[in-house]
């Protein structure tokens, strides 16, 4: 039986939020992103590289999201528990994303992932982003808290552990299911260049100069500062100090109101 039917998901028609395709290539390039919802590097990659490139050529790319990353899974007495690098909120965020990806059309799920991952604190962005794109957050949350959410995470775990070479960090990006070190070395600053290298029929966006692309990206010094911040952040998470200032997720259980569509 269709999971959408079981959960009663209701989504209103919305616009794409992306430019209309002027030409459709024979096959789309599959870009798979293995990630964790609270990873700072993943957030920056999606905000500065992945989605800006996708917005330029949506008809050429098939985005494939796999939220799991370095999560650890333990089963005790039939109960599945997860331990995530950035704490319990990340585990819940991973489940929410897994449900969004599974239950909604790619056009809609991509918009929700973009919306949440570009917010300062993604865990509190779910209801707001769902309402913005006319999706019921309560039903997405119900999926995440049910056996369906656990099943989806099991599937993501299997995909992540089947990677060759083994996932060594996030975001872990494969092109047409193949990971290449040469690509990985450049995705943080030159993802457009990486994508264009693998496209047979290149769109006009591939004519963009490298200098223009670099200006919009993080500088090396900013990336270094991000790494330093991440070490401190991980320490705070391990001491469970950060969560004392975070509101309880139960505040966001009400149904999101259906509003008129808004673009990115």
ZAGUSE-359638 format. One record per residue: residue number from 1; x, y, z of N, C-alpha, C in turn. Coordinates in steps of 0.1 Angstrom, whole numbers, always signed. Layout:
k / nx / ny / nz / cax / cay / caz / cx / cy / cz
NUM / X / Y / Z / X / Y / Z / X / Y / Z
...
! end
This chain:
k / nx / ny / nz / cax / cay / caz / cx / cy / cz
1 / +8 / -12 / +0 / +0 / +0 / +0 / +9 / +12 / +0
2 / +5 / +22 / -7 / +13 / +35 / -8 / +14 / +41 / +5
3 / +26 / +45 / +9 / +29 / +51 / +22 / +22 / +65 / +23
4 / +21 / +72 / +11 / +14 / +84 / +11 / -1 / +83 / +16
5 / -7 / +72 / +11 / -21 / +69 / +15 / -22 / +66 / +30
6 / -12 / +58 / +35 / -13 / +54 / +49 / -12 / +66 / +58
7 / -3 / +76 / +55 / -1 / +87 / +64 / -11 / +99 / +60
8 / -17 / +98 / +49 / -27 / +109 / +46 / -20 / +122 / +42
9 / -8 / +121 / +36 / -1 / +133 / +32 / -9 / +141 / +22
10 / -10 / +154 / +25 / -17 / +163 / +16 / -8 / +174 / +11
11 / -6 / +176 / -1 / +3 / +186 / -7 / -4 / +194 / -17
12 / -4 / +207 / -16 / -10 / +215 / -26 / -1 / +217 / -38
13 / -6 / +220 / -50 / +3 / +222 / -62 / +11 / +235 / -59
14 / +24 / +234 / -63 / +32 / +246 / -61 / +41 / +247 / -73
15 / +47 / +259 / -74 / +56 / +262 / -85 / +69 / +255 / -83
16 / +78 / +255 / -94 / +90 / +247 / -93 / +101 / +255 / -85
17 / +101 / +268 / -86 / +111 / +275 / -79 / +124 / +275 / -87
18 / +125 / +269 / -98 / +136 / +268 / -107 / +133 / +273 / -121
19 / +143 / +277 / -129 / +140 / +281 / -143 / +134 / +270 / -150
20 / +125 / +273 / -160 / +119 / +263 / -168 / +130 / +257 / -178
21 / +129 / +244 / -181 / +139 / +238 / -190 / +137 / +243 / -204
22 / +148 / +246 / -210 / +148 / +251 / -224 / +151 / +239 / -233
23 / +158 / +229 / -228 / +160 / +217 / -235 / +162 / +206 / -225
24 / +158 / +194 / -229 / +159 / +182 / -220 / +169 / +173 / -226
25 / +180 / +170 / -218 / +191 / +161 / -222 / +185 / +147 / -223
26 / +192 / +138 / -230 / +188 / +124 / -231 / +188 / +117 / -217
27 / +198 / +119 / -209 / +198 / +114 / -196 / +203 / +124 / -186
28 / +198 / +124 / -174 / +202 / +133 / -164 / +214 / +128 / -156
29 / +222 / +137 / -151 / +234 / +133 / -143 / +229 / +131 / -129
30 / +231 / +119 / -123 / +227 / +116 / -110 / +237 / +121 / -100
31 / +233 / +130 / -91 / +242 / +135 / -81 / +237 / +130 / -67
32 / +244 / +121 / -61 / +240 / +116 / -48 / +248 / +122 / -37
33 / +240 / +127 / -27 / +247 / +134 / -15 / +244 / +126 / -3
34 / +254 / +120 / +3 / +253 / +113 / +16 / +257 / +123 / +27
35 / +248 / +125 / +36 / +250 / +136 / +45 / +244 / +134 / +59
36 / +247 / +144 / +68 / +240 / +145 / +81 / +234 / +159 / +82
37 / +222 / +160 / +87 / +214 / +172 / +87 / +220 / +184 / +95
38 / +229 / +181 / +104 / +235 / +192 / +112 / +250 / +194 / +109
39 / +255 / +188 / +99 / +269 / +189 / +96 / +271 / +203 / +89
40 / +280 / +212 / +95 / +283 / +225 / +89 / +288 / +224 / +75
41 / +296 / +214 / +72 / +302 / +213 / +59 / +291 / +210 / +49
42 / +282 / +201 / +52 / +271 / +198 / +44 / +262 / +210 / +41
43 / +259 / +217 / +52 / +251 / +229 / +50 / +257 / +239 / +41
44 / +270 / +242 / +42 / +276 / +251 / +33 / +277 / +246 / +19
45 / +279 / +233 / +17 / +280 / +227 / +4 / +266 / +229 / -3
46 / +255 / +226 / +4 / +242 / +227 / -2 / +239 / +242 / -5
47 / +242 / +250 / +4 / +238 / +265 / +2 / +247 / +271 / -8
48 / +260 / +269 / -8 / +269 / +276 / -17 / +272 / +269 / -30
49 / +270 / +256 / -31 / +274 / +249 / -43 / +262 / +241 / -49
50 / +257 / +231 / -42 / +247 / +222 / -48 / +235 / +229 / -54
51 / +228 / +236 / -45 / +215 / +242 / -50 / +217 / +253 / -60
52 / +227 / +262 / -58 / +229 / +272 / -68 / +232 / +266 / -82
53 / +239 / +255 / -83 / +242 / +248 / -95 / +229 / +242 / -101
54 / +222 / +235 / -92 / +209 / +229 / -96 / +200 / +239 / -102
55 / +199 / +251 / -96 / +190 / +261 / -100 / +193 / +266 / -115
56 / +206 / +264 / -118 / +210 / +268 / -132 / +206 / +258 / -142
57 / +205 / +245 / -138 / +203 / +234 / -148 / +195 / +223 / -142
58 / +183 / +225 / -137 / +175 / +215 / -131 / +172 / +203 / -141
59 / +171 / +207 / -154 / +167 / +196 / -163 / +179 / +187 / -166
60 / +191 / +190 / -161 / +203 / +182 / -164 / +207 / +173 / -152
61 / +201 / +176 / -140 / +206 / +169 / -128 / +194 / +162 / -121
62 / +198 / +151 / -115 / +188 / +143 / -107 / +194 / +142 / -93
63 / +189 / +150 / -84 / +195 / +150 / -70 / +190 / +138 / -62
64 / +199 / +132 / -55 / +196 / +120 / -48 / +202 / +122 / -34
65 / +193 / +123 / -24 / +198 / +126 / -10 / +197 / +114 / -1
66 / +207 / +111 / +7 / +208 / +100 / +16 / +212 / +105 / +30
67 / +203 / +109 / +38 / +206 / +113 / +51 / +209 / +102 / +61
68 / +222 / +100 / +65 / +226 / +90 / +74 / +241 / +94 / +78
69 / +250 / +94 / +69 / +264 / +97 / +72 / +271 / +88 / +81
70 / +276 / +94 / +92 / +284 / +86 / +102 / +275 / +82 / +114
71 / +262 / +81 / +112 / +253 / +77 / +123 / +256 / +62 / +127
72 / +255 / +60 / +140 / +257 / +46 / +145 / +243 / +40 / +149
73 / +241 / +28 / +145 / +228 / +22 / +148 / +230 / +10 / +157
74 / +222 / +10 / +168 / +222 / -1 / +178 / +208 / -6 / +180
75 / +206 / -19 / +181 / +193 / -25 / +183 / +194 / -33 / +197
76 / +185 / -29 / +206 / +184 / -36 / +219 / +170 / -40 / +222
77 / +168 / -52 / +224 / +155 / -58 / +227 / +144 / -54 / +216
78 / +149 / -54 / +204 / +140 / -51 / +193 / +138 / -36 / +190
79 / +144 / -28 / +198 / +143 / -13 / +196 / +155 / -8 / +190
80 / +153 / +0 / +179 / +164 / +6 / +172 / +168 / +20 / +177
81 / +180 / +22 / +180 / +185 / +35 / +185 / +196 / +40 / +177
82 / +196 / +53 / +175 / +206 / +59 / +166 / +215 / +69 / +175
83 / +228 / +69 / +171 / +237 / +79 / +177 / +243 / +87 / +166
84 / +241 / +100 / +166 / +246 / +108 / +155 / +257 / +117 / +159
85 / +266 / +121 / +150 / +278 / +129 / +153 / +274 / +142 / +160
86 / +263 / +148 / +156 / +259 / +161 / +162 / +247 / +160 / +171
87 / +245 / +148 / +177 / +235 / +147 / +188 / +221 / +142 / +183
88 / +212 / +141 / +193 / +199 / +136 / +191 / +191 / +144 / +181
89 / +193 / +157 / +180 / +185 / +165 / +171 / +189 / +162 / +157
90 / +201 / +158 / +154 / +205 / +154 / +141 / +199 / +141 / +137
91 / +198 / +132 / +146 / +191 / +119 / +144 / +177 / +121 / +140
92 / +170 / +130 / +147 / +156 / +133 / +143 / +155 / +140 / +130
93 / +165 / +149 / +127 / +165 / +156 / +114 / +167 / +147 / +103
94 / +176 / +137 / +105 / +179 / +127 / +94 / +166 / +119 / +91
95 / +158 / +116 / +101 / +146 / +109 / +99 / +135 / +117 / +92
96 / +135 / +130 / +96 / +125 / +139 / +89 / +129 / +140 / +74
97 / +142 / +142 / +71 / +146 / +143 / +57 / +143 / +130 / +50
98 / +145 / +119 / +56 / +142 / +106 / +50 / +128 / +105 / +46
99 / +119 / +109 / +55 / +105 / +109 / +52 / +101 / +119 / +41
100 / +106 / +131 / +41 / +104 / +141 / +31 / +108 / +135 / +17
101 / +119 / +129 / +16 / +124 / +123 / +4 / +115 / +112 / -1
102 / +111 / +104 / +8 / +103 / +92 / +4 / +89 / +95 / +1
103 / +83 / +105 / +8 / +68 / +107 / +6 / +65 / +118 / -4
104 / +74 / +127 / -7 / +70 / +138 / -16 / +77 / +136 / -30
105 / +71 / +143 / -39 / +78 / +144 / -53 / +91 / +151 / -52
106 / +101 / +147 / -60 / +114 / +153 / -59 / +114 / +168 / -60
107 / +106 / +173 / -68 / +105 / +188 / -69 / +102 / +195 / -56
108 / +93 / +188 / -48 / +89 / +194 / -35 / +99 / +191 / -25
109 / +104 / +178 / -24 / +114 / +174 / -14 / +127 / +182 / -15
110 / +131 / +185 / -28 / +143 / +193 / -30 / +141 / +207 / -23
111 / +130 / +213 / -25 / +127 / +226 / -20 / +127 / +226 / -5
112 / +122 / +216 / +1 / +121 / +215 / +16 / +135 / +212 / +22
113 / +143 / +204 / +15 / +157 / +202 / +20 / +165 / +214 / +19
114 / +163 / +221 / +8 / +171 / +234 / +6 / +167 / +244 / +17
115 / +154 / +245 / +20 / +149 / +254 / +30 / +154 / +251 / +43
116 / +154 / +239 / +48 / +158 / +235 / +61 / +174 / +236 / +62
117 / +181 / +232 / +52 / +195 / +232 / +53 / +202 / +245 / +52
118 / +194 / +255 / +48 / +200 / +269 / +47 / +196 / +278 / +59
119 / +189 / +272 / +68 / +185 / +279 / +80 / +196 / +278 / +91
120 / +197 / +287 / +100 / +207 / +287 / +110 / +206 / +275 / +119
121 / +194 / +271 / +123 / +192 / +259 / +131 / +181 / +251 / +125
122 / +185 / +241 / +116 / +175 / +233 / +109 / +164 / +226 / +117
123 / +167 / +221 / +130 / +156 / +214 / +137 / +143 / +223 / +139
124 / +145 / +236 / +141 / +133 / +244 / +143 / +128 / +250 / +130
125 / +134 / +247 / +119 / +130 / +252 / +106 / +119 / +243 / +99
126 / +118 / +231 / +104 / +109 / +222 / +97 / +95 / +227 / +95
127 / +88 / +231 / +106 / +74 / +236 / +105 / +73 / +248 / +96
128 / +83 / +257 / +97 / +82 / +270 / +89 / +84 / +266 / +74
129 / +94 / +258 / +71 / +97 / +254 / +57 / +85 / +246 / +51
130 / +79 / +237 / +59 / +68 / +229 / +54 / +56 / +239 / +51
131 / +53 / +248 / +60 / +42 / +257 / +57 / +45 / +266 / +45
132 / +57 / +270 / +43 / +61 / +278 / +32 / +58 / +271 / +19
133 / +60 / +258 / +19 / +58 / +250 / +6 / +46 / +242 / +6
134 / +36 / +245 / +15 / +23 / +239 / +15 / +23 / +224 / +18
135 / +31 / +220 / +28 / +32 / +206 / +32 / +28 / +205 / +47
136 / +22 / +195 / +51 / +18 / +193 / +65 / +30 / +188 / +72
137 / +36 / +196 / +81 / +47 / +192 / +89 / +43 / +181 / +99
138 / +31 / +182 / +104 / +27 / +172 / +114 / +27 / +158 / +108
139 / +24 / +156 / +96 / +23 / +143 / +90 / +38 / +138 / +86
140 / +46 / +147 / +83 / +60 / +144 / +81 / +66 / +139 / +94
141 / +63 / +147 / +105 / +68 / +143 / +118 / +63 / +130 / +122
142 / +50 / +127 / +119 / +44 / +114 / +123 / +52 / +103 / +116
143 / +55 / +105 / +103 / +63 / +95 / +96 / +77 / +92 / +103
144 / +83 / +103 / +107 / +97 / +102 / +113 / +96 / +95 / +126
145 / +85 / +96 / +134 / +84 / +90 / +147 / +78 / +76 / +146
146 / +74 / +72 / +134 / +68 / +59 / +133 / +78 / +48 / +128
147 / +73 / +36 / +126 / +82 / +25 / +121 / +86 / +28 / +107
148 / +78 / +36 / +100 / +82 / +40 / +86 / +95 / +48 / +86
149 / +96 / +57 / +95 / +109 / +65 / +96 / +121 / +56 / +99
150 / +119 / +46 / +108 / +130 / +36 / +111 / +133 / +28 / +99
151 / +123 / +24 / +92 / +126 / +16 / +80 / +134 / +24 / +69
152 / +130 / +36 / +67 / +137 / +45 / +58 / +151 / +47 / +62
153 / +154 / +48 / +75 / +167 / +50 / +80 / +176 / +37 / +78
154 / +169 / +26 / +79 / +176 / +13 / +77 / +180 / +12 / +62
155 / +172 / +17 / +53 / +175 / +17 / +39 / +187 / +26 / +36
156 / +187 / +38 / +43 / +198 / +48 / +41 / +211 / +42 / +47
157 / +210 / +35 / +58 / +221 / +29 / +64 / +228 / +19 / +55
158 / +219 / +11 / +48 / +224 / +0 / +39 / +231 / +7 / +27
159 / +225 / +17 / +22 / +231 / +24 / +10 / +245 / +30 / +14
160 / +245 / +36 / +26 / +257 / +43 / +30 / +268 / +32 / +33
161 / +265 / +21 / +39 / +275 / +11 / +42 / +280 / +3 / +30
162 / +272 / +4 / +19 / +275 / -3 / +7 / +285 / +6 / -2
163 / +287 / +18 / +2 / +296 / +27 / -6 / +310 / +21 / -8
164 / +315 / +22 / -20 / +329 / +19 / -22 / +336 / +30 / -31
165 / +346 / +36 / -25 / +352 / +33 / -12 / +343 / +37 / -1
166 / +346 / +33 / +11 / +338 / +35 / +23 / +337 / +50 / +26
167 / +326 / +55 / +30 / +324 / +69 / +34 / +334 / +73 / +44
168 / +341 / +84 / +41 / +351 / +89 / +50 / +348 / +103 / +56
169 / +337 / +108 / +53 / +333 / +121 / +58 / +320 / +126 / +50
170 / +315 / +137 / +55 / +303 / +142 / +48 / +305 / +157 / +45
171 / +299 / +162 / +35 / +291 / +155 / +25 / +300 / +146 / +16
172 / +294 / +134 / +13 / +301 / +124 / +4 / +293 / +124 / -9
173 / +299 / +129 / -19 / +291 / +131 / -32 / +296 / +121 / -43
174 / +286 / +114 / -49 / +290 / +106 / -60 / +282 / +111 / -72
175 / +289 / +109 / -84 / +283 / +113 / -97 / +280 / +100 / -104
176 / +267 / +98 / -107 / +263 / +85 / -114 / +268 / +73 / -106
177 / +267 / +74 / -92 / +270 / +63 / -83 / +285 / +60 / -82
178 / +293 / +69 / -87 / +308 / +67 / -86 / +314 / +79 / -79
179 / +322 / +75 / -68 / +330 / +85 / -61 / +344 / +87 / -67
180 / +348 / +99 / -69 / +361 / +101 / -75 / +369 / +111 / -66
181 / +381 / +109 / -63 / +389 / +118 / -55 / +390 / +131 / -62
182 / +392 / +131 / -75 / +394 / +143 / -82 / +382 / +152 / -81
183 / +370 / +146 / -81 / +358 / +154 / -79 / +357 / +159 / -65
184 / +360 / +150 / -55 / +358 / +153 / -41 / +367 / +165 / -37
185 / +379 / +166 / -43 / +388 / +177 / -40 / +383 / +191 / -45
186 / +373 / +191 / -54 / +368 / +203 / -59 / +354 / +207 / -56
187 / +346 / +198 / -51 / +332 / +201 / -49 / +329 / +213 / -39
188 / +338 / +215 / -30 / +336 / +226 / -20 / +336 / +240 / -26
189 / +344 / +242 / -37 / +345 / +255 / -43 / +341 / +255 / -58
190 / +342 / +244 / -65 / +340 / +243 / -79 / +330 / +232 / -83
191 / +319 / +231 / -77 / +310 / +221 / -80 / +304 / +222 / -94
192 / +302 / +234 / -99 / +298 / +236 / -113 / +307 / +230 / -123
193 / +320 / +232 / -120 / +330 / +227 / -129 / +330 / +212 / -129
194 / +328 / +206 / -117 / +327 / +191 / -116 / +315 / +186 / -124
195 / +304 / +192 / -122 / +292 / +188 / -129 / +294 / +189 / -144
196 / +299 / +200 / -149 / +300 / +202 / -163 / +310 / +192 / -169
197 / +320 / +188 / -162 / +330 / +179 / -167 / +323 / +165 / -170
198 / +312 / +162 / -163 / +306 / +149 / -166 / +294 / +150 / -175
199 / +290 / +162 / -179 / +278 / +163 / -188 / +283 / +162 / -203
200 / +276 / +154 / -210 / +279 / +153 / -225 / +274 / +165 / -232
201 / +261 / +169 / -230 / +256 / +180 / -237 / +255 / +192 / -226
202 / +265 / +200 / -227 / +266 / +211 / -217 / +257 / +222 / -219
203 / +250 / +226 / -208 / +241 / +238 / -209 / +250 / +251 / -209
204 / +243 / +262 / -211 / +250 / +275 / -212 / +257 / +278 / -198
205 / +251 / +273 / -187 / +257 / +276 / -174 / +271 / +272 / -173
206 / +275 / +262 / -181 / +289 / +256 / -180 / +299 / +266 / -186
207 / +294 / +277 / -193 / +303 / +287 / -198 / +307 / +297 / -188
208 / +302 / +296 / -176 / +305 / +306 / -166 / +319 / +305 / -162
209 / +325 / +316 / -160 / +340 / +317 / -157 / +342 / +312 / -143
210 / +354 / +306 / -141 / +358 / +301 / -128 / +359 / +312 / -117
211 / +364 / +324 / -122 / +365 / +335 / -112 / +352 / +339 / -106
212 / +342 / +339 / -115 / +328 / +343 / -110 / +323 / +333 / -100
213 / +326 / +320 / -103 / +321 / +310 / -94 / +328 / +311 / -80
214 / +341 / +314 / -81 / +349 / +314 / -69 / +345 / +325 / -60
215 / +341 / +337 / -65 / +337 / +349 / -58 / +326 / +345 / -48
216 / +316 / +337 / -53 / +304 / +334 / -45 / +307 / +324 / -35
217 / +318 / +317 / -35 / +321 / +306 / -26 / +328 / +310 / -14
218 / +329 / +302 / -4 / +337 / +305 / +8 / +352 / +306 / +5
219 / +359 / +315 / +11 / +373 / +316 / +10 / +380 / +305 / +18
220 / +393 / +303 / +15 / +400 / +293 / +23 / +400 / +296 / +38
221 / +402 / +309 / +41 / +402 / +313 / +55 / +389 / +310 / +62
222 / +378 / +313 / +55 / +365 / +310 / +61 / +363 / +295 / +63
223 / +367 / +287 / +54 / +366 / +273 / +55 / +374 / +268 / +67
224 / +386 / +274 / +69 / +394 / +270 / +81 / +387 / +274 / +94
225 / +381 / +286 / +94 / +374 / +290 / +106 / +362 / +281 / +108
226 / +356 / +276 / +98 / +345 / +267 / +99 / +349 / +254 / +106
227 / +361 / +249 / +102 / +366 / +237 / +107 / +369 / +238 / +122
228 / +375 / +250 / +126 / +377 / +253 / +140 / +364 / +254 / +148
229 / +354 / +260 / +142 / +341 / +261 / +149 / +335 / +247 / +151
230 / +337 / +239 / +141 / +331 / +225 / +141 / +337 / +217 / +153
231 / +350 / +218 / +155 / +356 / +211 / +166 / +350 / +216 / +179
232 / +348 / +229 / +181 / +342 / +234 / +193 / +328 / +230 / +195
233 / +321 / +230 / +183 / +306 / +226 / +184 / +305 / +212 / +188
234 / +313 / +203 / +182 / +313 / +189 / +186 / +315 / +186 / +200
235 / +324 / +194 / +206 / +327 / +193 / +220 / +315 / +197 / +229
236 / +308 / +207 / +225 / +296 / +212 / +232 / +285 / +201 / +231
237 / +284 / +195 / +219 / +274 / +184 / +217 / +277 / +173 / +226
238 / +290 / +169 / +227 / +294 / +157 / +235 / +290 / +160 / +250
239 / +291 / +172 / +254 / +287 / +175 / +268 / +273 / +178 / +270
240 / +265 / +178 / +259 / +251 / +180 / +259 / +247 / +194 / +265
241 / +256 / +204 / +263 / +253 / +217 / +268 / +245 / +225 / +258
242 / +247 / +222 / +245 / +241 / +230 / +235 / +225 / +229 / +235
243 / +221 / +217 / +239 / +207 / +214 / +238 / +198 / +221 / +249
244 / +205 / +226 / +259 / +198 / +233 / +270 / +191 / +245 / +265
245 / +196 / +251 / +254 / +190 / +264 / +249 / +180 / +261 / +238
246 / +178 / +248 / +234 / +170 / +245 / +223 / +156 / +242 / +227
247 / +145 / +248 / +221 / +132 / +245 / +225 / +128 / +230 / +222
248 / +118 / +225 / +230 / +114 / +211 / +227 / +106 / +210 / +214
249 / +109 / +199 / +207 / +103 / +197 / +194 / +88 / +196 / +195
250 / +82 / +193 / +207 / +68 / +192 / +208 / +60 / +205 / +205
251 / +68 / +216 / +205 / +62 / +229 / +201 / +57 / +229 / +187
252 / +62 / +220 / +179 / +60 / +221 / +165 / +51 / +209 / +160
253 / +42 / +205 / +168 / +34 / +193 / +165 / +21 / +197 / +157
254 / +17 / +210 / +157 / +5 / +214 / +151 / +7 / +214 / +135
255 / -4 / +212 / +129 / -4 / +212 / +114 / +0 / +225 / +108
256 / +9 / +225 / +98 / +13 / +237 / +91 / +1 / +242 / +83
257 / +0 / +255 / +83 / -11 / +261 / +75 / -7 / +262 / +61
258 / -17 / +259 / +52 / -14 / +260 / +38 / -14 / +274 / +33
259 / -3 / +278 / +28 / -2 / +292 / +23 / +1 / +292 / +8
260 / +0 / +303 / +2 / +3 / +304 / -12 / +18 / +302 / -14
261 / +21 / +297 / -26 / +35 / +293 / -29 / +44 / +304 / -29
262 / +56 / +302 / -24 / +67 / +312 / -24 / +80 / +305 / -30
263 / +87 / +312 / -38 / +99 / +306 / -44 / +110 / +307 / -34
264 / +122 / +301 / -38 / +133 / +301 / -29 / +137 / +316 / -25
! end
